[in-house]
Amino acid sequence: MTASYSLGLMHQITNLLLEPVVWALLMMLVLTVYEVGIAIGERYGGIRRLENARNHQRLVSAGRRRIERADFITRLAPMLGLMGTLIPLGPGLAALGEGELKILTTAMTVAFDTTVIGLLAGMVGFVLGRLRRRWYDAALESLRVPVKNG
């Protein structure tokens, strides 16, 4: 009898998580677009300005913070996408058992949409992280190497 209460509670908690997971996933997508904009600014002048200021610590701090944000997106967005995939599948499969194909179709659509959005945000975050590592490493290296005149 205890197992049925715990399973019921677990099912209710899982159902309550779908809406926050979808909103968090949408926020990850917005953050990803925002980070792409920042990366464009970094590439075309932002890092160069930090480099020209010859402030090693500020360059390291900015690079670390921006790379960590990209890594955060890379790790969290696919996890949210997977949660958004699995949560509706339970009720969808239950609906299939009852012959409710419309509910199953909706559940599958939500599952696929959240998977794609999570993977998209994760891929962009991964690319941003790699590019930023390369850009900031090059900028730090240029600060270490003295520039020869003439």
Chimera marker file (.cmm) of the C-alpha trace (Angstrom):
<marker_set name="trace">
<marker id="1" x="0.000" y="0.000" z="0.000" r="1" g="1" b="0" radius="0.5"/>
<marker id="2" x="2.889" y="2.391" z="0.760" r="1" g="1" b="0" radius="0.5"/>
<marker id="3" x="4.334" y="1.876" z="-2.712" r="1" g="1" b="0" radius="0.5"/>
<marker id="4" x="1.137" y="3.119" z="-4.350" r="1" g="1" b="0" radius="0.5"/>
<marker id="5" x="1.248" y="6.375" z="-2.322" r="1" g="1" b="0" radius="0.5"/>
<marker id="6" x="4.887" y="6.969" z="-3.120" r="1" g="1" b="0" radius="0.5"/>
<marker id="7" x="4.393" y="6.181" z="-6.807" r="1" g="1" b="0" radius="0.5"/>
<marker id="8" x="1.356" y="8.452" z="-6.966" r="1" g="1" b="0" radius="0.5"/>
<marker id="9" x="3.268" y="11.265" z="-5.282" r="1" g="1" b="0" radius="0.5"/>
<marker id="10" x="6.203" y="10.790" z="-7.613" r="1" g="1" b="0" radius="0.5"/>
<marker id="11" x="3.854" y="10.893" z="-10.616" r="1" g="1" b="0" radius="0.5"/>
<marker id="12" x="2.239" y="14.128" z="-9.394" r="1" g="1" b="0" radius="0.5"/>
<marker id="13" x="5.614" y="15.790" z="-8.813" r="1" g="1" b="0" radius="0.5"/>
<marker id="14" x="6.774" y="14.757" z="-12.260" r="1" g="1" b="0" radius="0.5"/>
<marker id="15" x="3.639" y="16.170" z="-13.879" r="1" g="1" b="0" radius="0.5"/>
<marker id="16" x="4.143" y="19.462" z="-12.018" r="1" g="1" b="0" radius="0.5"/>
<marker id="17" x="7.683" y="19.734" z="-13.375" r="1" g="1" b="0" radius="0.5"/>
<marker id="18" x="6.756" y="19.915" z="-17.067" r="1" g="1" b="0" radius="0.5"/>
<marker id="19" x="5.734" y="23.579" z="-17.108" r="1" g="1" b="0" radius="0.5"/>
<marker id="20" x="8.814" y="24.853" z="-15.205" r="1" g="1" b="0" radius="0.5"/>
<marker id="21" x="11.076" y="22.693" z="-17.377" r="1" g="1" b="0" radius="0.5"/>
<marker id="22" x="9.583" y="24.140" z="-20.562" r="1" g="1" b="0" radius="0.5"/>
<marker id="23" x="9.967" y="27.696" z="-19.220" r="1" g="1" b="0" radius="0.5"/>
<marker id="24" x="13.554" y="27.005" z="-18.137" r="1" g="1" b="0" radius="0.5"/>
<marker id="25" x="14.282" y="25.583" z="-21.576" r="1" g="1" b="0" radius="0.5"/>
<marker id="26" x="12.850" y="28.682" z="-23.239" r="1" g="1" b="0" radius="0.5"/>
<marker id="27" x="14.976" y="30.832" z="-20.929" r="1" g="1" b="0" radius="0.5"/>
<marker id="28" x="18.033" y="28.796" z="-21.977" r="1" g="1" b="0" radius="0.5"/>
<marker id="29" x="17.156" y="29.541" z="-25.596" r="1" g="1" b="0" radius="0.5"/>
<marker id="30" x="16.896" y="33.278" z="-24.838" r="1" g="1" b="0" radius="0.5"/>
<marker id="31" x="20.205" y="33.148" z="-22.952" r="1" g="1" b="0" radius="0.5"/>
<marker id="32" x="21.775" y="31.363" z="-25.918" r="1" g="1" b="0" radius="0.5"/>
<marker id="33" x="20.659" y="34.077" z="-28.345" r="1" g="1" b="0" radius="0.5"/>
<marker id="34" x="21.932" y="36.727" z="-25.907" r="1" g="1" b="0" radius="0.5"/>
<marker id="35" x="25.296" y="34.958" z="-25.644" r="1" g="1" b="0" radius="0.5"/>
<marker id="36" x="25.588" y="34.760" z="-29.443" r="1" g="1" b="0" radius="0.5"/>
<marker id="37" x="25.161" y="38.539" z="-29.536" r="1" g="1" b="0" radius="0.5"/>
<marker id="38" x="27.822" y="39.017" z="-26.878" r="1" g="1" b="0" radius="0.5"/>
<marker id="39" x="30.155" y="36.646" z="-28.743" r="1" g="1" b="0" radius="0.5"/>
<marker id="40" x="29.779" y="38.675" z="-31.935" r="1" g="1" b="0" radius="0.5"/>
<marker id="41" x="30.726" y="41.782" z="-29.965" r="1" g="1" b="0" radius="0.5"/>
<marker id="42" x="33.671" y="39.956" z="-28.398" r="1" g="1" b="0" radius="0.5"/>
<marker id="43" x="34.942" y="38.779" z="-31.745" r="1" g="1" b="0" radius="0.5"/>
<marker id="44" x="34.691" y="42.154" z="-33.425" r="1" g="1" b="0" radius="0.5"/>
<marker id="45" x="36.254" y="44.431" z="-30.870" r="1" g="1" b="0" radius="0.5"/>
<marker id="46" x="35.400" y="43.482" z="-27.292" r="1" g="1" b="0" radius="0.5"/>
<marker id="47" x="38.354" y="41.202" z="-26.644" r="1" g="1" b="0" radius="0.5"/>
<marker id="48" x="40.662" y="43.476" z="-28.606" r="1" g="1" b="0" radius="0.5"/>
<marker id="49" x="39.719" y="46.414" z="-26.339" r="1" g="1" b="0" radius="0.5"/>
<marker id="50" x="40.504" y="44.343" z="-23.249" r="1" g="1" b="0" radius="0.5"/>
<marker id="51" x="43.752" y="43.229" z="-24.858" r="1" g="1" b="0" radius="0.5"/>
<marker id="52" x="44.760" y="46.807" z="-25.774" r="1" g="1" b="0" radius="0.5"/>
<marker id="53" x="44.099" y="47.922" z="-22.197" r="1" g="1" b="0" radius="0.5"/>
<marker id="54" x="46.901" y="45.518" z="-21.208" r="1" g="1" b="0" radius="0.5"/>
<marker id="55" x="44.896" y="44.494" z="-18.135" r="1" g="1" b="0" radius="0.5"/>
<marker id="56" x="45.687" y="40.806" z="-17.761" r="1" g="1" b="0" radius="0.5"/>
<marker id="57" x="43.451" y="40.241" z="-14.741" r="1" g="1" b="0" radius="0.5"/>
<marker id="58" x="40.410" y="41.883" z="-16.338" r="1" g="1" b="0" radius="0.5"/>
<marker id="59" x="40.893" y="39.827" z="-19.512" r="1" g="1" b="0" radius="0.5"/>
<marker id="60" x="41.146" y="36.610" z="-17.502" r="1" g="1" b="0" radius="0.5"/>
<marker id="61" x="38.107" y="37.511" z="-15.416" r="1" g="1" b="0" radius="0.5"/>
<marker id="62" x="35.937" y="38.380" z="-18.430" r="1" g="1" b="0" radius="0.5"/>
<marker id="63" x="37.055" y="35.286" z="-20.308" r="1" g="1" b="0" radius="0.5"/>
<marker id="64" x="36.416" y="32.959" z="-17.393" r="1" g="1" b="0" radius="0.5"/>
<marker id="65" x="32.954" y="34.418" z="-16.739" r="1" g="1" b="0" radius="0.5"/>
<marker id="66" x="31.884" y="34.239" z="-20.392" r="1" g="1" b="0" radius="0.5"/>
<marker id="67" x="33.256" y="30.750" z="-20.941" r="1" g="1" b="0" radius="0.5"/>
<marker id="68" x="31.475" y="29.541" z="-17.793" r="1" g="1" b="0" radius="0.5"/>
<marker id="69" x="28.163" y="30.908" z="-19.112" r="1" g="1" b="0" radius="0.5"/>
<marker id="70" x="28.654" y="29.055" z="-22.385" r="1" g="1" b="0" radius="0.5"/>
<marker id="71" x="29.531" y="25.874" z="-20.474" r="1" g="1" b="0" radius="0.5"/>
<marker id="72" x="26.423" y="26.345" z="-18.314" r="1" g="1" b="0" radius="0.5"/>
<marker id="73" x="24.246" y="26.431" z="-21.433" r="1" g="1" b="0" radius="0.5"/>
<marker id="74" x="26.098" y="23.458" z="-22.917" r="1" g="1" b="0" radius="0.5"/>
<marker id="75" x="25.373" y="21.282" z="-19.900" r="1" g="1" b="0" radius="0.5"/>
<marker id="76" x="21.999" y="22.471" z="-18.685" r="1" g="1" b="0" radius="0.5"/>
<marker id="77" x="20.017" y="22.920" z="-21.912" r="1" g="1" b="0" radius="0.5"/>
<marker id="78" x="20.270" y="19.256" z="-23.044" r="1" g="1" b="0" radius="0.5"/>
<marker id="79" x="19.346" y="18.095" z="-19.522" r="1" g="1" b="0" radius="0.5"/>
<marker id="80" x="16.249" y="20.258" z="-19.588" r="1" g="1" b="0" radius="0.5"/>
<marker id="81" x="15.477" y="18.981" z="-23.085" r="1" g="1" b="0" radius="0.5"/>
<marker id="82" x="15.710" y="15.403" z="-21.864" r="1" g="1" b="0" radius="0.5"/>
<marker id="83" x="13.437" y="16.156" z="-18.905" r="1" g="1" b="0" radius="0.5"/>
<marker id="84" x="10.994" y="17.801" z="-21.304" r="1" g="1" b="0" radius="0.5"/>
<marker id="85" x="11.136" y="14.652" z="-23.407" r="1" g="1" b="0" radius="0.5"/>
<marker id="86" x="10.574" y="12.131" z="-20.665" r="1" g="1" b="0" radius="0.5"/>
<marker id="87" x="7.932" y="13.922" z="-18.583" r="1" g="1" b="0" radius="0.5"/>
<marker id="88" x="5.139" y="13.908" z="-21.212" r="1" g="1" b="0" radius="0.5"/>
<marker id="89" x="5.927" y="10.386" z="-22.399" r="1" g="1" b="0" radius="0.5"/>
<marker id="90" x="4.482" y="8.781" z="-19.252" r="1" g="1" b="0" radius="0.5"/>
<marker id="91" x="1.001" y="10.290" z="-19.672" r="1" g="1" b="0" radius="0.5"/>
<marker id="92" x="1.303" y="9.831" z="-23.443" r="1" g="1" b="0" radius="0.5"/>
<marker id="93" x="1.933" y="6.107" z="-23.135" r="1" g="1" b="0" radius="0.5"/>
<marker id="94" x="-0.881" y="5.822" z="-20.589" r="1" g="1" b="0" radius="0.5"/>
<marker id="95" x="-3.188" y="7.555" z="-23.068" r="1" g="1" b="0" radius="0.5"/>
<marker id="96" x="-2.105" y="5.100" z="-25.771" r="1" g="1" b="0" radius="0.5"/>
<marker id="97" x="-3.183" y="2.262" z="-23.496" r="1" g="1" b="0" radius="0.5"/>
<marker id="98" x="-6.611" y="3.874" z="-23.264" r="1" g="1" b="0" radius="0.5"/>
<marker id="99" x="-6.855" y="4.535" z="-27.001" r="1" g="1" b="0" radius="0.5"/>
<marker id="100" x="-6.492" y="8.326" z="-26.679" r="1" g="1" b="0" radius="0.5"/>
<marker id="101" x="-4.292" y="9.033" z="-29.689" r="1" g="1" b="0" radius="0.5"/>
<marker id="102" x="-4.808" y="12.817" z="-29.512" r="1" g="1" b="0" radius="0.5"/>
<marker id="103" x="-3.203" y="12.931" z="-26.039" r="1" g="1" b="0" radius="0.5"/>
<marker id="104" x="-0.363" y="10.706" z="-27.233" r="1" g="1" b="0" radius="0.5"/>
<marker id="105" x="0.193" y="12.967" z="-30.252" r="1" g="1" b="0" radius="0.5"/>
<marker id="106" x="0.379" y="16.063" z="-28.046" r="1" g="1" b="0" radius="0.5"/>
<marker id="107" x="2.773" y="14.345" z="-25.645" r="1" g="1" b="0" radius="0.5"/>
<marker id="108" x="5.039" y="13.223" z="-28.477" r="1" g="1" b="0" radius="0.5"/>
<marker id="109" x="5.055" y="16.706" z="-29.993" r="1" g="1" b="0" radius="0.5"/>
<marker id="110" x="6.085" y="18.253" z="-26.669" r="1" g="1" b="0" radius="0.5"/>
<marker id="111" x="8.714" y="15.540" z="-26.242" r="1" g="1" b="0" radius="0.5"/>
<marker id="112" x="10.276" y="16.128" z="-29.656" r="1" g="1" b="0" radius="0.5"/>
<marker id="113" x="10.089" y="19.924" z="-29.402" r="1" g="1" b="0" radius="0.5"/>
<marker id="114" x="11.851" y="20.021" z="-26.049" r="1" g="1" b="0" radius="0.5"/>
<marker id="115" x="14.514" y="17.619" z="-27.278" r="1" g="1" b="0" radius="0.5"/>
<marker id="116" x="15.286" y="19.739" z="-30.317" r="1" g="1" b="0" radius="0.5"/>
<marker id="117" x="15.348" y="23.024" z="-28.381" r="1" g="1" b="0" radius="0.5"/>
<marker id="118" x="17.581" y="21.540" z="-25.677" r="1" g="1" b="0" radius="0.5"/>
<marker id="119" x="20.021" y="20.103" z="-28.194" r="1" g="1" b="0" radius="0.5"/>
<marker id="120" x="20.072" y="23.301" z="-30.252" r="1" g="1" b="0" radius="0.5"/>
<marker id="121" x="20.870" y="25.472" z="-27.241" r="1" g="1" b="0" radius="0.5"/>
<marker id="122" x="23.471" y="22.947" z="-26.056" r="1" g="1" b="0" radius="0.5"/>
<marker id="123" x="25.189" y="22.841" z="-29.449" r="1" g="1" b="0" radius="0.5"/>
<marker id="124" x="25.349" y="26.622" z="-29.712" r="1" g="1" b="0" radius="0.5"/>
<marker id="125" x="26.654" y="26.820" z="-26.135" r="1" g="1" b="0" radius="0.5"/>
<marker id="126" x="29.339" y="24.260" z="-26.977" r="1" g="1" b="0" radius="0.5"/>
<marker id="127" x="30.474" y="26.182" z="-30.068" r="1" g="1" b="0" radius="0.5"/>
<marker id="128" x="30.481" y="29.467" z="-28.122" r="1" g="1" b="0" radius="0.5"/>
<marker id="129" x="32.574" y="27.914" z="-25.362" r="1" g="1" b="0" radius="0.5"/>
<marker id="130" x="35.132" y="26.562" z="-27.825" r="1" g="1" b="0" radius="0.5"/>
<marker id="131" x="35.372" y="29.819" z="-29.745" r="1" g="1" b="0" radius="0.5"/>
<marker id="132" x="35.712" y="31.854" z="-26.565" r="1" g="1" b="0" radius="0.5"/>
<marker id="133" x="38.465" y="29.600" z="-25.239" r="1" g="1" b="0" radius="0.5"/>
<marker id="134" x="40.373" y="30.084" z="-28.468" r="1" g="1" b="0" radius="0.5"/>
<marker id="135" x="39.830" y="33.863" z="-28.557" r="1" g="1" b="0" radius="0.5"/>
<marker id="136" x="40.741" y="34.479" z="-24.924" r="1" g="1" b="0" radius="0.5"/>
<marker id="137" x="43.747" y="32.144" z="-25.075" r="1" g="1" b="0" radius="0.5"/>
<marker id="138" x="45.045" y="34.048" z="-28.113" r="1" g="1" b="0" radius="0.5"/>
<marker id="139" x="44.497" y="37.382" z="-26.366" r="1" g="1" b="0" radius="0.5"/>
<marker id="140" x="46.302" y="36.191" z="-23.233" r="1" g="1" b="0" radius="0.5"/>
<marker id="141" x="49.143" y="34.824" z="-25.327" r="1" g="1" b="0" radius="0.5"/>
<marker id="142" x="49.544" y="38.175" z="-27.076" r="1" g="1" b="0" radius="0.5"/>
<marker id="143" x="49.863" y="39.861" z="-23.674" r="1" g="1" b="0" radius="0.5"/>
<marker id="144" x="52.691" y="37.488" z="-22.736" r="1" g="1" b="0" radius="0.5"/>
<marker id="145" x="54.676" y="37.996" z="-25.946" r="1" g="1" b="0" radius="0.5"/>
<marker id="146" x="56.352" y="41.410" z="-26.186" r="1" g="1" b="0" radius="0.5"/>
<marker id="147" x="55.594" y="43.210" z="-29.422" r="1" g="1" b="0" radius="0.5"/>
<marker id="148" x="58.678" y="44.137" z="-31.474" r="1" g="1" b="0" radius="0.5"/>
<marker id="149" x="58.691" y="47.490" z="-33.211" r="1" g="1" b="0" radius="0.5"/>
<marker id="150" x="60.139" y="47.721" z="-36.706" r="1" g="1" b="0" radius="0.5"/>
<link id1="1" id2="2" r="1" g="1" b="0" radius="0.2"/>
<link id1="2" id2="3" r="1" g="1" b="0" radius="0.2"/>
<link id1="3" id2="4" r="1" g="1" b="0" radius="0.2"/>
<link id1="4" id2="5" r="1" g="1" b="0" radius="0.2"/>
<link id1="5" id2="6" r="1" g="1" b="0" radius="0.2"/>
<link id1="6" id2="7" r="1" g="1" b="0" radius="0.2"/>
<link id1="7" id2="8" r="1" g="1" b="0" radius="0.2"/>
<link id1="8" id2="9" r="1" g="1" b="0" radius="0.2"/>
<link id1="9" id2="10" r="1" g="1" b="0" radius="0.2"/>
<link id1="10" id2="11" r="1" g="1" b="0" radius="0.2"/>
<link id1="11" id2="12" r="1" g="1" b="0" radius="0.2"/>
<link id1="12" id2="13" r="1" g="1" b="0" radius="0.2"/>
<link id1="13" id2="14" r="1" g="1" b="0" radius="0.2"/>
<link id1="14" id2="15" r="1" g="1" b="0" radius="0.2"/>
<link id1="15" id2="16" r="1" g="1" b="0" radius="0.2"/>
<link id1="16" id2="17" r="1" g="1" b="0" radius="0.2"/>
<link id1="17" id2="18" r="1" g="1" b="0" radius="0.2"/>
<link id1="18" id2="19" r="1" g="1" b="0" radius="0.2"/>
<link id1="19" id2="20" r="1" g="1" b="0" radius="0.2"/>
<link id1="20" id2="21" r="1" g="1" b="0" radius="0.2"/>
<link id1="21" id2="22" r="1" g="1" b="0" radius="0.2"/>
<link id1="22" id2="23" r="1" g="1" b="0" radius="0.2"/>
<link id1="23" id2="24" r="1" g="1" b="0" radius="0.2"/>
<link id1="24" id2="25" r="1" g="1" b="0" radius="0.2"/>
<link id1="25" id2="26" r="1" g="1" b="0" radius="0.2"/>
<link id1="26" id2="27" r="1" g="1" b="0" radius="0.2"/>
<link id1="27" id2="28" r="1" g="1" b="0" radius="0.2"/>
<link id1="28" id2="29" r="1" g="1" b="0" radius="0.2"/>
<link id1="29" id2="30" r="1" g="1" b="0" radius="0.2"/>
<link id1="30" id2="31" r="1" g="1" b="0" radius="0.2"/>
<link id1="31" id2="32" r="1" g="1" b="0" radius="0.2"/>
<link id1="32" id2="33" r="1" g="1" b="0" radius="0.2"/>
<link id1="33" id2="34" r="1" g="1" b="0" radius="0.2"/>
<link id1="34" id2="35" r="1" g="1" b="0" radius="0.2"/>
<link id1="35" id2="36" r="1" g="1" b="0" radius="0.2"/>
<link id1="36" id2="37" r="1" g="1" b="0" radius="0.2"/>
<link id1="37" id2="38" r="1" g="1" b="0" radius="0.2"/>
<link id1="38" id2="39" r="1" g="1" b="0" radius="0.2"/>
<link id1="39" id2="40" r="1" g="1" b="0" radius="0.2"/>
<link id1="40" id2="41" r="1" g="1" b="0" radius="0.2"/>
<link id1="41" id2="42" r="1" g="1" b="0" radius="0.2"/>
<link id1="42" id2="43" r="1" g="1" b="0" radius="0.2"/>
<link id1="43" id2="44" r="1" g="1" b="0" radius="0.2"/>
<link id1="44" id2="45" r="1" g="1" b="0" radius="0.2"/>
<link id1="45" id2="46" r="1" g="1" b="0" radius="0.2"/>
<link id1="46" id2="47" r="1" g="1" b="0" radius="0.2"/>
<link id1="47" id2="48" r="1" g="1" b="0" radius="0.2"/>
<link id1="48" id2="49" r="1" g="1" b="0" radius="0.2"/>
<link id1="49" id2="50" r="1" g="1" b="0" radius="0.2"/>
<link id1="50" id2="51" r="1" g="1" b="0" radius="0.2"/>
<link id1="51" id2="52" r="1" g="1" b="0" radius="0.2"/>
<link id1="52" id2="53" r="1" g="1" b="0" radius="0.2"/>
<link id1="53" id2="54" r="1" g="1" b="0" radius="0.2"/>
<link id1="54" id2="55" r="1" g="1" b="0" radius="0.2"/>
<link id1="55" id2="56" r="1" g="1" b="0" radius="0.2"/>
<link id1="56" id2="57" r="1" g="1" b="0" radius="0.2"/>
<link id1="57" id2="58" r="1" g="1" b="0" radius="0.2"/>
<link id1="58" id2="59" r="1" g="1" b="0" radius="0.2"/>
<link id1="59" id2="60" r="1" g="1" b="0" radius="0.2"/>
<link id1="60" id2="61" r="1" g="1" b="0" radius="0.2"/>
<link id1="61" id2="62" r="1" g="1" b="0" radius="0.2"/>
<link id1="62" id2="63" r="1" g="1" b="0" radius="0.2"/>
<link id1="63" id2="64" r="1" g="1" b="0" radius="0.2"/>
<link id1="64" id2="65" r="1" g="1" b="0" radius="0.2"/>
<link id1="65" id2="66" r="1" g="1" b="0" radius="0.2"/>
<link id1="66" id2="67" r="1" g="1" b="0" radius="0.2"/>
<link id1="67" id2="68" r="1" g="1" b="0" radius="0.2"/>
<link id1="68" id2="69" r="1" g="1" b="0" radius="0.2"/>
<link id1="69" id2="70" r="1" g="1" b="0" radius="0.2"/>
<link id1="70" id2="71" r="1" g="1" b="0" radius="0.2"/>
<link id1="71" id2="72" r="1" g="1" b="0" radius="0.2"/>
<link id1="72" id2="73" r="1" g="1" b="0" radius="0.2"/>
<link id1="73" id2="74" r="1" g="1" b="0" radius="0.2"/>
<link id1="74" id2="75" r="1" g="1" b="0" radius="0.2"/>
<link id1="75" id2="76" r="1" g="1" b="0" radius="0.2"/>
<link id1="76" id2="77" r="1" g="1" b="0" radius="0.2"/>
<link id1="77" id2="78" r="1" g="1" b="0" radius="0.2"/>
<link id1="78" id2="79" r="1" g="1" b="0" radius="0.2"/>
<link id1="79" id2="80" r="1" g="1" b="0" radius="0.2"/>
<link id1="80" id2="81" r="1" g="1" b="0" radius="0.2"/>
<link id1="81" id2="82" r="1" g="1" b="0" radius="0.2"/>
<link id1="82" id2="83" r="1" g="1" b="0" radius="0.2"/>
<link id1="83" id2="84" r="1" g="1" b="0" radius="0.2"/>
<link id1="84" id2="85" r="1" g="1" b="0" radius="0.2"/>
<link id1="85" id2="86" r="1" g="1" b="0" radius="0.2"/>
<link id1="86" id2="87" r="1" g="1" b="0" radius="0.2"/>
<link id1="87" id2="88" r="1" g="1" b="0" radius="0.2"/>
<link id1="88" id2="89" r="1" g="1" b="0" radius="0.2"/>
<link id1="89" id2="90" r="1" g="1" b="0" radius="0.2"/>
<link id1="90" id2="91" r="1" g="1" b="0" radius="0.2"/>
<link id1="91" id2="92" r="1" g="1" b="0" radius="0.2"/>
<link id1="92" id2="93" r="1" g="1" b="0" radius="0.2"/>
<link id1="93" id2="94" r="1" g="1" b="0" radius="0.2"/>
<link id1="94" id2="95" r="1" g="1" b="0" radius="0.2"/>
<link id1="95" id2="96" r="1" g="1" b="0" radius="0.2"/>
<link id1="96" id2="97" r="1" g="1" b="0" radius="0.2"/>
<link id1="97" id2="98" r="1" g="1" b="0" radius="0.2"/>
<link id1="98" id2="99" r="1" g="1" b="0" radius="0.2"/>
<link id1="99" id2="100" r="1" g="1" b="0" radius="0.2"/>
<link id1="100" id2="101" r="1" g="1" b="0" radius="0.2"/>
<link id1="101" id2="102" r="1" g="1" b="0" radius="0.2"/>
<link id1="102" id2="103" r="1" g="1" b="0" radius="0.2"/>
<link id1="103" id2="104" r="1" g="1" b="0" radius="0.2"/>
<link id1="104" id2="105" r="1" g="1" b="0" radius="0.2"/>
<link id1="105" id2="106" r="1" g="1" b="0" radius="0.2"/>
<link id1="106" id2="107" r="1" g="1" b="0" radius="0.2"/>
<link id1="107" id2="108" r="1" g="1" b="0" radius="0.2"/>
<link id1="108" id2="109" r="1" g="1" b="0" radius="0.2"/>
<link id1="109" id2="110" r="1" g="1" b="0" radius="0.2"/>
<link id1="110" id2="111" r="1" g="1" b="0" radius="0.2"/>
<link id1="111" id2="112" r="1" g="1" b="0" radius="0.2"/>
<link id1="112" id2="113" r="1" g="1" b="0" radius="0.2"/>
<link id1="113" id2="114" r="1" g="1" b="0" radius="0.2"/>
<link id1="114" id2="115" r="1" g="1" b="0" radius="0.2"/>
<link id1="115" id2="116" r="1" g="1" b="0" radius="0.2"/>
<link id1="116" id2="117" r="1" g="1" b="0" radius="0.2"/>
<link id1="117" id2="118" r="1" g="1" b="0" radius="0.2"/>
<link id1="118" id2="119" r="1" g="1" b="0" radius="0.2"/>
<link id1="119" id2="120" r="1" g="1" b="0" radius="0.2"/>
<link id1="120" id2="121" r="1" g="1" b="0" radius="0.2"/>
<link id1="121" id2="122" r="1" g="1" b="0" radius="0.2"/>
<link id1="122" id2="123" r="1" g="1" b="0" radius="0.2"/>
<link id1="123" id2="124" r="1" g="1" b="0" radius="0.2"/>
<link id1="124" id2="125" r="1" g="1" b="0" radius="0.2"/>
<link id1="125" id2="126" r="1" g="1" b="0" radius="0.2"/>
<link id1="126" id2="127" r="1" g="1" b="0" radius="0.2"/>
<link id1="127" id2="128" r="1" g="1" b="0" radius="0.2"/>
<link id1="128" id2="129" r="1" g="1" b="0" radius="0.2"/>
<link id1="129" id2="130" r="1" g="1" b="0" radius="0.2"/>
<link id1="130" id2="131" r="1" g="1" b="0" radius="0.2"/>
<link id1="131" id2="132" r="1" g="1" b="0" radius="0.2"/>
<link id1="132" id2="133" r="1" g="1" b="0" radius="0.2"/>
<link id1="133" id2="134" r="1" g="1" b="0" radius="0.2"/>
<link id1="134" id2="135" r="1" g="1" b="0" radius="0.2"/>
<link id1="135" id2="136" r="1" g="1" b="0" radius="0.2"/>
<link id1="136" id2="137" r="1" g="1" b="0" radius="0.2"/>
<link id1="137" id2="138" r="1" g="1" b="0" radius="0.2"/>
<link id1="138" id2="139" r="1" g="1" b="0" radius="0.2"/>
<link id1="139" id2="140" r="1" g="1" b="0" radius="0.2"/>
<link id1="140" id2="141" r="1" g="1" b="0" radius="0.2"/>
<link id1="141" id2="142" r="1" g="1" b="0" radius="0.2"/>
<link id1="142" id2="143" r="1" g="1" b="0" radius="0.2"/>
<link id1="143" id2="144" r="1" g="1" b="0" radius="0.2"/>
<link id1="144" id2="145" r="1" g="1" b="0" radius="0.2"/>
<link id1="145" id2="146" r="1" g="1" b="0" radius="0.2"/>
<link id1="146" id2="147" r="1" g="1" b="0" radius="0.2"/>
<link id1="147" id2="148" r="1" g="1" b="0" radius="0.2"/>
<link id1="148" id2="149" r="1" g="1" b="0" radius="0.2"/>
<link id1="149" id2="150" r="1" g="1" b="0" radius="0.2"/>
</marker_set>
